[in-house]
Amino acid sequence: MSSLLDIRIEAITTQDLYDKVVEEGGKDGGRHPLFPTHVVYKNGDIAGAFSIGAPVVFWWMHTQRIRHRDSLAIFQAADTLMNQNGYGSYVLPCEPESPYYKLLTNKLMKFSGTEGGDWSLFLNHTTGD
């Protein structure tokens, strides 16, 4: 039985370690970690990762006021803003029911934990509020 003493977490400070973490995630059923910033070791082996401050763009578009052509320009503006902030890639969550789901599916790489799976987002409050 494992104990917390078997677990060690440290910041990823080199490209080599970053690449190793991504590689290990890929070996584990293709579960590539997104933007890992911290590596989890168990018994000295890479066993997981955290992404603290991962670049994610949460968005909303009015269903009556924004049309398909508008959304293309808006998403291009989001790309520009993210690039200006040093992010060459980022995550855009989207529900399958969204009218923009097909657009994003055609434009971007779909990344999910399971084939055909949907993402759920969970909010964790870190303050006493």
N, CA, C and O atoms as CSV, one atom per row, in Angstrom:
chain,resi,resn,atom,element,x,y,z
A,1,MET,N,N,0.843,-1.177,0.000
A,1,MET,CA,C,0.000,0.000,0.000
A,1,MET,C,C,0.888,1.240,0.000
A,1,MET,O,O,1.854,1.315,0.759
A,2,SER,N,N,0.566,2.195,-0.836
A,2,SER,CA,C,1.356,3.415,-0.952
A,2,SER,C,C,0.983,4.409,0.129
A,2,SER,O,O,-0.126,4.399,0.664
A,3,SER,N,N,1.929,5.255,0.428
A,3,SER,CA,C,1.660,6.359,1.336
A,3,SER,C,C,2.092,7.638,0.648
A,3,SER,O,O,2.718,7.594,-0.410
A,4,LEU,N,N,1.764,8.777,1.240
A,4,LEU,CA,C,2.166,10.056,0.665
A,4,LEU,C,C,3.678,10.187,0.593
A,4,LEU,O,O,4.189,10.992,-0.186
A,5,LEU,N,N,4.399,9.416,1.385
A,5,LEU,CA,C,5.854,9.487,1.354
A,5,LEU,C,C,6.415,9.008,0.020
A,5,LEU,O,O,7.553,9.330,-0.324
A,6,ASP,N,N,5.626,8.241,-0.737
A,6,ASP,CA,C,6.049,7.767,-2.047
A,6,ASP,C,C,5.869,8.833,-3.126
A,6,ASP,O,O,6.358,8.665,-4.243
A,7,ILE,N,N,5.179,9.919,-2.811
A,7,ILE,CA,C,4.791,10.934,-3.775
A,7,ILE,C,C,5.672,12.174,-3.646
A,7,ILE,O,O,5.962,12.640,-2.544
A,8,ARG,N,N,6.094,12.702,-4.811
A,8,ARG,CA,C,6.871,13.944,-4.838
A,8,ARG,C,C,6.370,14.768,-6.012
A,8,ARG,O,O,6.151,14.242,-7.103
A,9,ILE,N,N,6.190,16.063,-5.784
A,9,ILE,CA,C,5.724,16.974,-6.831
A,9,ILE,C,C,6.727,18.106,-6.950
A,9,ILE,O,O,7.130,18.699,-5.950
A,10,GLU,N,N,7.128,18.402,-8.186
A,10,GLU,CA,C,8.062,19.511,-8.390
A,10,GLU,C,C,7.754,20.248,-9.688
A,10,GLU,O,O,7.147,19.698,-10.608
A,11,ALA,N,N,8.184,21.492,-9.739
A,11,ALA,CA,C,7.975,22.315,-10.930
A,11,ALA,C,C,8.786,21.770,-12.097
A,11,ALA,O,O,9.900,21.277,-11.919
A,12,ILE,N,N,8.220,21.866,-13.281
A,12,ILE,CA,C,8.930,21.500,-14.504
A,12,ILE,C,C,9.733,22.732,-14.919
A,12,ILE,O,O,9.161,23.764,-15.272
A,13,THR,N,N,11.057,22.617,-14.876
A,13,THR,CA,C,11.909,23.781,-15.131
A,13,THR,C,C,12.765,23.656,-16.384
A,13,THR,O,O,13.476,24.593,-16.745
A,14,THR,N,N,12.702,22.501,-17.053
A,14,THR,CA,C,13.491,22.324,-18.272
A,14,THR,C,C,12.608,21.759,-19.385
A,14,THR,O,O,11.603,21.100,-19.119
A,15,GLN,N,N,12.988,22.019,-20.611
A,15,GLN,CA,C,12.272,21.473,-21.762
A,15,GLN,C,C,12.386,19.958,-21.795
A,15,GLN,O,O,11.448,19.271,-22.200
A,16,ASP,N,N,13.536,19.429,-21.367
A,16,ASP,CA,C,13.738,17.987,-21.347
A,16,ASP,C,C,12.728,17.305,-20.421
A,16,ASP,O,O,12.131,16.295,-20.793
A,17,LEU,N,N,12.534,17.850,-19.223
A,17,LEU,CA,C,11.569,17.265,-18.297
A,17,LEU,C,C,10.156,17.427,-18.838
A,17,LEU,O,O,9.351,16.501,-18.737
A,18,TYR,N,N,9.842,18.569,-19.402
A,18,TYR,CA,C,8.531,18.800,-20.015
A,18,TYR,C,C,8.255,17.717,-21.063
A,18,TYR,O,O,7.184,17.110,-21.070
A,19,ASP,N,N,9.223,17.483,-21.941
A,19,ASP,CA,C,9.068,16.478,-22.999
A,19,ASP,C,C,8.875,15.083,-22.416
A,19,ASP,O,O,8.071,14.304,-22.928
A,20,LYS,N,N,9.605,14.760,-21.348
A,20,LYS,CA,C,9.465,13.443,-20.706
A,20,LYS,C,C,8.072,13.259,-20.112
A,20,LYS,O,O,7.485,12.182,-20.218
A,21,VAL,N,N,7.543,14.316,-19.485
A,21,VAL,CA,C,6.204,14.246,-18.892
A,21,VAL,C,C,5.161,14.014,-19.983
A,21,VAL,O,O,4.281,13.166,-19.830
A,22,VAL,N,N,5.256,14.758,-21.076
A,22,VAL,CA,C,4.317,14.600,-22.184
A,22,VAL,C,C,4.440,13.197,-22.782
A,22,VAL,O,O,3.433,12.566,-23.102
A,23,GLU,N,N,5.664,12.717,-22.931
A,23,GLU,CA,C,5.890,11.372,-23.469
A,23,GLU,C,C,5.276,10.307,-22.568
A,23,GLU,O,O,4.619,9.389,-23.059
A,24,GLU,N,N,5.480,10.417,-21.267
A,24,GLU,CA,C,4.919,9.434,-20.331
A,24,GLU,C,C,3.396,9.446,-20.389
A,24,GLU,O,O,2.764,8.391,-20.345
A,25,GLY,N,N,2.801,10.642,-20.488
A,25,GLY,CA,C,1.351,10.718,-20.621
A,25,GLY,C,C,0.869,10.027,-21.873
A,25,GLY,O,O,-0.164,9.358,-21.857
A,26,GLY,N,N,1.609,10.182,-22.966
A,26,GLY,CA,C,1.247,9.530,-24.220
A,26,GLY,C,C,1.318,8.016,-24.147
A,26,GLY,O,O,0.541,7.316,-24.796
A,27,LYS,N,N,2.255,7.515,-23.354
A,27,LYS,CA,C,2.387,6.065,-23.186
A,27,LYS,C,C,1.228,5.486,-22.382
A,27,LYS,O,O,0.935,4.295,-22.483
A,28,ASP,N,N,0.573,6.322,-21.587
A,28,ASP,CA,C,-0.512,5.878,-20.714
A,28,ASP,C,C,-1.852,6.023,-21.431
A,28,ASP,O,O,-2.718,6.781,-20.994
A,29,GLY,N,N,-2.012,5.312,-22.505
A,29,GLY,CA,C,-3.269,5.321,-23.236
A,29,GLY,C,C,-3.529,6.609,-23.994
A,29,GLY,O,O,-4.681,6.952,-24.261
A,30,GLY,N,N,-2.462,7.330,-24.347
A,30,GLY,CA,C,-2.627,8.552,-25.121
A,30,GLY,C,C,-3.140,9.734,-24.315
A,30,GLY,O,O,-3.670,10.684,-24.893
A,31,ARG,N,N,-2.999,9.702,-23.023
A,31,ARG,CA,C,-3.489,10.785,-22.168
A,31,ARG,C,C,-2.423,11.871,-22.016
A,31,ARG,O,O,-1.863,12.058,-20.935
A,32,HIS,N,N,-2.153,12.570,-23.095
A,32,HIS,CA,C,-1.130,13.613,-23.063
A,32,HIS,C,C,-1.562,14.733,-22.137
A,32,HIS,O,O,-2.661,15.263,-22.293
A,33,PRO,N,N,-0.727,15.108,-21.176
A,33,PRO,CA,C,-1.087,16.234,-20.320
A,33,PRO,C,C,-1.023,17.540,-21.101
A,33,PRO,O,O,-0.134,17.734,-21.930
A,34,LEU,N,N,-1.963,18.427,-20.833
A,34,LEU,CA,C,-1.995,19.732,-21.486
A,34,LEU,C,C,-1.198,20.736,-20.670
A,34,LEU,O,O,-1.485,20.942,-19.490
A,35,PHE,N,N,-0.205,21.360,-21.280
A,35,PHE,CA,C,0.570,22.441,-20.676
A,35,PHE,C,C,1.060,22.111,-19.257
A,35,PHE,O,O,0.833,22.902,-18.341
A,36,PRO,N,N,1.717,20.978,-19.055
A,36,PRO,CA,C,2.131,20.627,-17.688
A,36,PRO,C,C,3.150,21.617,-17.129
A,36,PRO,O,O,4.103,22.004,-17.805
A,37,THR,N,N,2.926,22.012,-15.886
A,37,THR,CA,C,3.848,22.914,-15.185
A,37,THR,C,C,4.530,22.229,-14.013
A,37,THR,O,O,5.588,22.672,-13.566
A,38,HIS,N,N,3.933,21.152,-13.510
A,38,HIS,CA,C,4.465,20.420,-12.366
A,38,HIS,C,C,4.359,18.918,-12.626
A,38,HIS,O,O,3.349,18.435,-13.138
A,39,VAL,N,N,5.397,18.203,-12.273
A,39,VAL,CA,C,5.430,16.758,-12.460
A,39,VAL,C,C,5.157,16.069,-11.124
A,39,VAL,O,O,5.583,16.535,-10.068
A,40,VAL,N,N,4.440,14.952,-11.197
A,40,VAL,CA,C,4.178,14.114,-10.031
A,40,VAL,C,C,5.015,12.849,-10.179
A,40,VAL,O,O,4.909,12.135,-11.177
A,41,TYR,N,N,5.844,12.582,-9.181
A,41,TYR,CA,C,6.635,11.355,-9.152
A,41,TYR,C,C,6.053,10.416,-8.106
A,41,TYR,O,O,5.622,10.856,-7.040
A,42,LYS,N,N,6.043,9.139,-8.407
A,42,LYS,CA,C,5.722,8.113,-7.422
A,42,LYS,C,C,6.842,7.091,-7.481
A,42,LYS,O,O,7.110,6.495,-8.524
A,43,ASN,N,N,7.482,6.904,-6.350
A,43,ASN,CA,C,8.626,5.986,-6.258
A,43,ASN,C,C,9.685,6.322,-7.304
A,43,ASN,O,O,10.334,5.427,-7.844
A,44,GLY,N,N,9.858,7.605,-7.587
A,44,GLY,CA,C,10.883,8.052,-8.518
A,44,GLY,C,C,10.482,8.031,-9.978
A,44,GLY,O,O,11.242,8.497,-10.828
A,45,ASP,N,N,9.303,7.501,-10.296
A,45,ASP,CA,C,8.826,7.441,-11.677
A,45,ASP,C,C,7.817,8.557,-11.937
A,45,ASP,O,O,7.055,8.934,-11.047
A,46,ILE,N,N,7.819,9.077,-13.148
A,46,ILE,CA,C,6.817,10.070,-13.528
A,46,ILE,C,C,5.454,9.391,-13.519
A,46,ILE,O,O,5.230,8.397,-14.211
A,47,ALA,N,N,4.540,9.957,-12.710
A,47,ALA,CA,C,3.240,9.322,-12.527
A,47,ALA,C,C,2.073,10.281,-12.750
A,47,ALA,O,O,0.917,9.898,-12.567
A,48,GLY,N,N,2.362,11.517,-13.140
A,48,GLY,CA,C,1.285,12.466,-13.370
A,48,GLY,C,C,1.826,13.862,-13.552
A,48,GLY,O,O,3.037,14.082,-13.523
A,49,ALA,N,N,0.922,14.803,-13.740
A,49,ALA,CA,C,1.319,16.194,-13.925
A,49,ALA,C,C,0.148,17.109,-13.595
A,49,ALA,O,O,-1.016,16.715,-13.676
A,50,PHE,N,N,0.480,18.318,-13.226
A,50,PHE,CA,C,-0.496,19.387,-13.042
A,50,PHE,C,C,-0.221,20.463,-14.070
A,50,PHE,O,O,0.913,20.640,-14.514
A,51,SER,N,N,-1.252,21.170,-14.440
A,51,SER,CA,C,-1.115,22.364,-15.267
A,51,SER,C,C,-1.653,23.533,-14.452
A,51,SER,O,O,-2.861,23.762,-14.394
A,52,ILE,N,N,-0.759,24.251,-13.840
A,52,ILE,CA,C,-1.137,25.397,-13.017
A,52,ILE,C,C,-1.074,26.640,-13.899
A,52,ILE,O,O,0.001,27.016,-14.366
A,53,GLY,N,N,-2.193,27.264,-14.124
A,53,GLY,CA,C,-2.221,28.447,-14.987
A,53,GLY,C,C,-2.205,28.108,-16.459
A,53,GLY,O,O,-1.654,28.862,-17.261
A,54,ALA,N,N,-2.802,26.984,-16.832
A,54,ALA,CA,C,-2.848,26.592,-18.240
A,54,ALA,C,C,-3.642,27.610,-19.046
A,54,ALA,O,O,-4.644,28.131,-18.557
A,55,PRO,N,N,-3.215,27.903,-20.271
A,55,PRO,CA,C,-3.935,28.871,-21.093
A,55,PRO,C,C,-5.245,28.292,-21.630
A,55,PRO,O,O,-5.255,27.404,-22.483
A,56,VAL,N,N,-6.330,28.816,-21.110
A,56,VAL,CA,C,-7.664,28.392,-21.517
A,56,VAL,C,C,-8.474,29.647,-21.832
A,56,VAL,O,O,-8.443,30.618,-21.076
A,57,VAL,N,N,-9.183,29.624,-22.929
A,57,VAL,CA,C,-10.056,30.730,-23.283
A,57,VAL,C,C,-11.497,30.261,-23.096
A,57,VAL,O,O,-11.997,29.429,-23.853
A,58,PHE,N,N,-12.147,30.802,-22.085
A,58,PHE,CA,C,-13.574,30.564,-21.895
A,58,PHE,C,C,-14.303,31.652,-22.664
A,58,PHE,O,O,-13.894,32.813,-22.628
A,59,TRP,N,N,-15.348,31.306,-23.340
A,59,TRP,CA,C,-15.973,32.260,-24.232
A,59,TRP,C,C,-17.473,32.056,-24.297
A,59,TRP,O,O,-18.008,31.006,-23.941
A,60,TRP,N,N,-18.130,33.111,-24.769
A,60,TRP,CA,C,-19.560,33.110,-24.984
A,60,TRP,C,C,-19.847,33.980,-26.195
A,60,TRP,O,O,-19.239,35.039,-26.353
A,61,MET,N,N,-20.753,33.554,-27.042
A,61,MET,CA,C,-21.182,34.328,-28.201
A,61,MET,C,C,-22.709,34.366,-28.191
A,61,MET,O,O,-23.362,33.340,-28.004
A,62,HIS,N,N,-23.259,35.537,-28.390
A,62,HIS,CA,C,-24.712,35.711,-28.417
A,62,HIS,C,C,-25.283,34.928,-29.602
A,62,HIS,O,O,-24.801,35.054,-30.727
A,63,THR,N,N,-26.300,34.131,-29.344
A,63,THR,CA,C,-26.844,33.253,-30.385
A,63,THR,C,C,-27.580,34.002,-31.483
A,63,THR,O,O,-27.720,33.475,-32.587
A,64,GLN,N,N,-28.056,35.219,-31.218
A,64,GLN,CA,C,-28.794,35.980,-32.230
A,64,GLN,C,C,-27.954,37.074,-32.882
A,64,GLN,O,O,-28.244,37.482,-34.006
A,65,ARG,N,N,-26.923,37.551,-32.201
A,65,ARG,CA,C,-26.173,38.712,-32.692
A,65,ARG,C,C,-24.885,38.354,-33.430
A,65,ARG,O,O,-24.373,39.166,-34.201
A,66,ILE,N,N,-24.365,37.172,-33.209
A,66,ILE,CA,C,-23.109,36.765,-33.851
A,66,ILE,C,C,-23.419,35.686,-34.881
A,66,ILE,O,O,-24.069,34.683,-34.586
A,67,ARG,N,N,-22.942,35.917,-36.081
A,67,ARG,CA,C,-23.138,34.970,-37.180
A,67,ARG,C,C,-21.823,34.229,-37.441
A,67,ARG,O,O,-20.779,34.572,-36.886
A,68,HIS,N,N,-21.901,33.205,-38.298
A,68,HIS,CA,C,-20.736,32.380,-38.624
A,68,HIS,C,C,-19.546,33.237,-39.074
A,68,HIS,O,O,-18.437,33.064,-38.568
A,69,ARG,N,N,-19.763,34.143,-40.003
A,69,ARG,CA,C,-18.684,34.993,-40.515
A,69,ARG,C,C,-18.085,35.850,-39.393
A,69,ARG,O,O,-16.870,36.041,-39.341
A,70,ASP,N,N,-18.931,36.362,-38.501
A,70,ASP,CA,C,-18.446,37.143,-37.353
A,70,ASP,C,C,-17.526,36.299,-36.476
A,70,ASP,O,O,-16.474,36.756,-36.029
A,71,SER,N,N,-17.945,35.066,-36.240
A,71,SER,CA,C,-17.187,34.216,-35.318
A,71,SER,C,C,-15.791,33.913,-35.845
A,71,SER,O,O,-14.856,33.773,-35.056
A,72,LEU,N,N,-15.629,33.809,-37.151
A,72,LEU,CA,C,-14.294,33.568,-37.708
A,72,LEU,C,C,-13.349,34.715,-37.365
A,72,LEU,O,O,-12.206,34.482,-36.971
A,73,ALA,N,N,-13.820,35.947,-37.514
A,73,ALA,CA,C,-13.002,37.113,-37.175
A,73,ALA,C,C,-12.758,37.188,-35.673
A,73,ALA,O,O,-11.669,37.557,-35.235
A,74,ILE,N,N,-13.765,36.840,-34.888
A,74,ILE,CA,C,-13.620,36.885,-33.425
A,74,ILE,C,C,-12.596,35.862,-32.959
A,74,ILE,O,O,-11.752,36.177,-32.120
A,75,PHE,N,N,-12.655,34.641,-33.487
A,75,PHE,CA,C,-11.675,33.621,-33.092
A,75,PHE,C,C,-10.269,33.994,-33.558
A,75,PHE,O,O,-9.291,33.677,-32.880
A,76,GLN,N,N,-10.158,34.655,-34.691
A,76,GLN,CA,C,-8.848,35.131,-35.142
A,76,GLN,C,C,-8.315,36.190,-34.174
A,76,GLN,O,O,-7.118,36.223,-33.888
A,77,ALA,N,N,-9.190,37.045,-33.676
A,77,ALA,CA,C,-8.779,38.042,-32.684
A,77,ALA,C,C,-8.323,37.365,-31.392
A,77,ALA,O,O,-7.357,37.808,-30.771
A,78,ALA,N,N,-9.007,36.299,-30.986
A,78,ALA,CA,C,-8.584,35.548,-29.795
A,78,ALA,C,C,-7.183,34.965,-30.006
A,78,ALA,O,O,-6.350,35.006,-29.100
A,79,ASP,N,N,-6.925,34.423,-31.204
A,79,ASP,CA,C,-5.581,33.912,-31.523
A,79,ASP,C,C,-4.539,35.009,-31.371
A,79,ASP,O,O,-3.479,34.788,-30.786
A,80,THR,N,N,-4.839,36.186,-31.894
A,80,THR,CA,C,-3.909,37.312,-31.816
A,80,THR,C,C,-3.651,37.706,-30.369
A,80,THR,O,O,-2.504,37.916,-29.976
A,81,LEU,N,N,-4.718,37.807,-29.572
A,81,LEU,CA,C,-4.559,38.166,-28.158
A,81,LEU,C,C,-3.713,37.131,-27.404
A,81,LEU,O,O,-2.848,37.488,-26.605
A,82,MET,N,N,-3.971,35.864,-27.665
A,82,MET,CA,C,-3.202,34.822,-26.983
A,82,MET,C,C,-1.737,34.857,-27.417
A,82,MET,O,O,-0.843,34.707,-26.584
A,83,ASN,N,N,-1.485,35.054,-28.705
A,83,ASN,CA,C,-0.098,35.167,-29.179
A,83,ASN,C,C,0.604,36.365,-28.563
A,83,ASN,O,O,1.779,36.278,-28.208
A,84,GLN,N,N,-0.101,37.482,-28.433
A,84,GLN,CA,C,0.483,38.672,-27.814
A,84,GLN,C,C,0.842,38.416,-26.349
A,84,GLN,O,O,1.745,39.050,-25.803
A,85,ASN,N,N,0.129,37.487,-25.722
A,85,ASN,CA,C,0.397,37.143,-24.331
A,85,ASN,C,C,1.345,35.949,-24.192
A,85,ASN,O,O,1.519,35.415,-23.097
A,86,GLY,N,N,1.953,35.536,-25.304
A,86,GLY,CA,C,2.971,34.496,-25.267
A,86,GLY,C,C,2.466,33.070,-25.368
A,86,GLY,O,O,3.224,32.136,-25.110
A,87,TYR,N,N,1.198,32.874,-25.738
A,87,TYR,CA,C,0.657,31.530,-25.848
A,87,TYR,C,C,0.496,31.155,-27.316
A,87,TYR,O,O,-0.341,31.721,-28.020
A,88,GLY,N,N,1.292,30.207,-27.771
A,88,GLY,CA,C,1.188,29.732,-29.140
A,88,GLY,C,C,0.069,28.735,-29.315
A,88,GLY,O,O,-0.369,28.476,-30.436
A,89,SER,N,N,-0.401,28.168,-28.208
A,89,SER,CA,C,-1.545,27.259,-28.249
A,89,SER,C,C,-2.325,27.413,-26.949
A,89,SER,O,O,-1.791,27.850,-25.930
A,90,TYR,N,N,-3.590,27.045,-27.010
A,90,TYR,CA,C,-4.456,27.165,-25.842
A,90,TYR,C,C,-5.680,26.286,-26.031
A,90,TYR,O,O,-5.927,25.780,-27.126
A,91,VAL,N,N,-6.433,26.108,-24.976
A,91,VAL,CA,C,-7.620,25.261,-24.989
A,91,VAL,C,C,-8.868,26.136,-25.104
A,91,VAL,O,O,-8.972,27.178,-24.457
A,92,LEU,N,N,-9.803,25.700,-25.928
A,92,LEU,CA,C,-11.116,26.332,-26.065
A,92,LEU,C,C,-12.177,25.291,-25.723
A,92,LEU,O,O,-12.493,24.462,-26.576
A,93,PRO,N,N,-12.736,25.293,-24.532
A,93,PRO,CA,C,-13.795,24.329,-24.237
A,93,PRO,C,C,-15.069,24.681,-25.008
A,93,PRO,O,O,-15.381,25.854,-25.213
A,94,CYS,N,N,-15.792,23.654,-25.425
A,94,CYS,CA,C,-17.031,23.878,-26.160
A,94,CYS,C,C,-17.939,22.662,-25.965
A,94,CYS,O,O,-17.499,21.519,-26.089
A,95,GLU,N,N,-19.191,22.922,-25.662
A,95,GLU,CA,C,-20.157,21.841,-25.495
A,95,GLU,C,C,-20.655,21.379,-26.860
A,95,GLU,O,O,-20.787,22.190,-27.778
A,96,PRO,N,N,-20.932,20.086,-27.002
A,96,PRO,CA,C,-21.432,19.580,-28.289
A,96,PRO,C,C,-22.730,20.258,-28.752
A,96,PRO,O,O,-23.005,20.298,-29.951
A,97,GLU,N,N,-23.521,20.785,-27.827
A,97,GLU,CA,C,-24.781,21.436,-28.181
A,97,GLU,C,C,-24.569,22.839,-28.745
A,97,GLU,O,O,-25.499,23.420,-29.304
A,98,SER,N,N,-23.376,23.390,-28.613
A,98,SER,CA,C,-23.104,24.752,-29.075
A,98,SER,C,C,-23.183,24.838,-30.594
A,98,SER,O,O,-22.760,23.912,-31.286
A,99,PRO,N,N,-23.722,25.939,-31.122
A,99,PRO,CA,C,-23.720,26.112,-32.577
A,99,PRO,C,C,-22.306,26.274,-33.148
A,99,PRO,O,O,-22.120,26.193,-34.362
A,100,TYR,N,N,-21.316,26.501,-32.290
A,100,TYR,CA,C,-19.931,26.670,-32.736
A,100,TYR,C,C,-19.129,25.373,-32.680
A,100,TYR,O,O,-17.970,25.338,-33.094
A,101,TYR,N,N,-19.738,24.320,-32.173
A,101,TYR,CA,C,-19.026,23.055,-32.018
A,101,TYR,C,C,-18.516,22.532,-33.365
A,101,TYR,O,O,-17.366,22.107,-33.469
A,102,LYS,N,N,-19.357,22.563,-34.379
A,102,LYS,CA,C,-18.953,22.074,-35.708
A,102,LYS,C,C,-17.829,22.929,-36.279
A,102,LYS,O,O,-16.885,22.396,-36.862
A,103,LEU,N,N,-17.915,24.239,-36.120
A,103,LEU,CA,C,-16.869,25.144,-36.597
A,103,LEU,C,C,-15.529,24.795,-35.942
A,103,LEU,O,O,-14.509,24.677,-36.621
A,104,LEU,N,N,-15.544,24.633,-34.624
A,104,LEU,CA,C,-14.297,24.314,-33.925
A,104,LEU,C,C,-13.791,22.928,-34.297
A,104,LEU,O,O,-12.584,22.717,-34.413
A,105,THR,N,N,-14.703,21.985,-34.484
A,105,THR,CA,C,-14.308,20.631,-34.883
A,105,THR,C,C,-13.600,20.661,-36.238
A,105,THR,O,O,-12.620,19.944,-36.446
A,106,ASN,N,N,-14.094,21.488,-37.153
A,106,ASN,CA,C,-13.485,21.585,-38.482
A,106,ASN,C,C,-12.191,22.383,-38.473
A,106,ASN,O,O,-11.316,22.146,-39.306
A,107,LYS,N,N,-12.055,23.330,-37.543
A,107,LYS,CA,C,-10.916,24.247,-37.536
A,107,LYS,C,C,-9.769,23.768,-36.636
A,107,LYS,O,O,-8.602,23.996,-36.953
A,108,LEU,N,N,-10.087,23.117,-35.535
A,108,LEU,CA,C,-9.093,22.796,-34.513
A,108,LEU,C,C,-8.979,21.300,-34.256
A,108,LEU,O,O,-9.853,20.518,-34.632
A,109,MET,N,N,-7.882,20.920,-33.606
A,109,MET,CA,C,-7.720,19.542,-33.171
A,109,MET,C,C,-8.593,19.307,-31.952
A,109,MET,O,O,-8.489,20.040,-30.968
A,110,LYS,N,N,-9.447,18.305,-31.999
A,110,LYS,CA,C,-10.270,17.955,-30.850
A,110,LYS,C,C,-9.417,17.141,-29.894
A,110,LYS,O,O,-8.801,16.150,-30.286
A,111,PHE,N,N,-9.385,17.558,-28.664
A,111,PHE,CA,C,-8.609,16.857,-27.649
A,111,PHE,C,C,-9.549,16.445,-26.542
A,111,PHE,O,O,-10.149,17.295,-25.882
A,112,SER,N,N,-9.683,15.146,-26.330
A,112,SER,CA,C,-10.516,14.661,-25.237
A,112,SER,C,C,-9.902,13.405,-24.675
A,112,SER,O,O,-9.089,12.749,-25.327
A,113,GLY,N,N,-10.295,13.072,-23.458
A,113,GLY,CA,C,-9.737,11.905,-22.786
A,113,GLY,C,C,-10.154,10.593,-23.411
A,113,GLY,O,O,-9.401,9.619,-23.383
A,114,THR,N,N,-11.355,10.560,-23.977
A,114,THR,CA,C,-11.835,9.342,-24.616
A,114,THR,C,C,-12.416,9.700,-25.969
A,114,THR,O,O,-12.920,10.807,-26.156
A,115,GLU,N,N,-12.352,8.793,-26.895
A,115,GLU,CA,C,-12.884,9.051,-28.234
A,115,GLU,C,C,-14.377,9.324,-28.144
A,115,GLU,O,O,-15.139,8.524,-27.601
A,116,GLY,N,N,-14.777,10.454,-28.681
A,116,GLY,CA,C,-16.185,10.824,-28.669
A,116,GLY,C,C,-16.673,11.329,-27.321
A,116,GLY,O,O,-17.859,11.616,-27.161
A,117,GLY,N,N,-15.776,11.440,-26.350
A,117,GLY,CA,C,-16.186,11.877,-25.014
A,117,GLY,C,C,-16.396,13.368,-24.940
A,117,GLY,O,O,-15.886,14.124,-25.766
A,118,ASP,N,N,-17.145,13.780,-23.951
A,118,ASP,CA,C,-17.398,15.189,-23.718
A,118,ASP,C,C,-16.636,15.626,-22.482
A,118,ASP,O,O,-16.377,14.828,-21.581
A,119,TRP,N,N,-16.281,16.894,-22.449
A,119,TRP,CA,C,-15.583,17.453,-21.299
A,119,TRP,C,C,-16.579,18.013,-20.315
A,119,TRP,O,O,-17.600,18.578,-20.705
A,120,SER,N,N,-16.287,17.861,-19.053
A,120,SER,CA,C,-17.004,18.551,-17.998
A,120,SER,C,C,-15.994,19.449,-17.321
A,120,SER,O,O,-14.847,19.054,-17.109
A,121,LEU,N,N,-16.407,20.641,-16.985
A,121,LEU,CA,C,-15.530,21.578,-16.310
A,121,LEU,C,C,-15.979,21.707,-14.866
A,121,LEU,O,O,-17.175,21.809,-14.591
A,122,PHE,N,N,-15.035,21.705,-13.948
A,122,PHE,CA,C,-15.334,21.799,-12.534
A,122,PHE,C,C,-14.628,23.008,-11.949
A,122,PHE,O,O,-13.448,23.228,-12.226
A,123,LEU,N,N,-15.317,23.780,-11.159
A,123,LEU,CA,C,-14.754,24.963,-10.531
A,123,LEU,C,C,-14.411,24.648,-9.090
A,123,LEU,O,O,-15.264,24.209,-8.319
A,124,ASN,N,N,-13.162,24.873,-8.733
A,124,ASN,CA,C,-12.701,24.667,-7.360
A,124,ASN,C,C,-12.382,26.012,-6.755
A,124,ASN,O,O,-11.458,26.690,-7.205
A,125,HIS,N,N,-13.129,26.411,-5.746
A,125,HIS,CA,C,-12.855,27.674,-5.061
A,125,HIS,C,C,-11.686,27.473,-4.117
A,125,HIS,O,O,-11.720,26.581,-3.268
A,126,THR,N,N,-10.660,28.284,-4.252
A,126,THR,CA,C,-9.481,28.143,-3.397
A,126,THR,C,C,-9.492,29.119,-2.227
A,126,THR,O,O,-8.593,29.099,-1.387
A,127,THR,N,N,-10.520,29.981,-2.173
A,127,THR,CA,C,-10.637,30.899,-1.038
A,127,THR,C,C,-11.801,30.452,-0.157
A,127,THR,O,O,-12.546,29.540,-0.514
A,128,GLY,N,N,-11.945,31.084,0.963
A,128,GLY,CA,C,-13.003,30.727,1.906
A,128,GLY,C,C,-14.367,31.229,1.516
A,128,GLY,O,O,-15.294,31.130,2.320
A,129,ASP,N,N,-14.540,31.762,0.330
A,129,ASP,CA,C,-15.850,32.302,-0.089
A,129,ASP,C,C,-16.906,31.234,-0.206
A,129,ASP,O,O,-18.051,31.532,-0.547
